Amino acid sequence: MATSPFKFLQEVREETRKVSWPSRKETMITTGMVFVMVAIASVFFLVADQLIRLAVTFVLGLGG
């Protein structure tokens, strides 16, 4: 069963009317939270990477 492009676009418009879009304030708060979580994750992985590097160099005796 093929649907015409016009009918498809009409149905898409109907569906987008049903979406509850976030407000500007909600979007800004969520964006800020994402940036904070990315910063926290970056610091965590930096520290974890450095600890693993130190452990590996110690175990392999490359620490001079």
Secondary structure, 3 states (H helix, E strand, C coil): CCCCHHHHHHHHHHHHHHCCCCCHHHHHHHHHHHHHHHHHHHHHHHHHHHHHHHHHHHHHCCCC
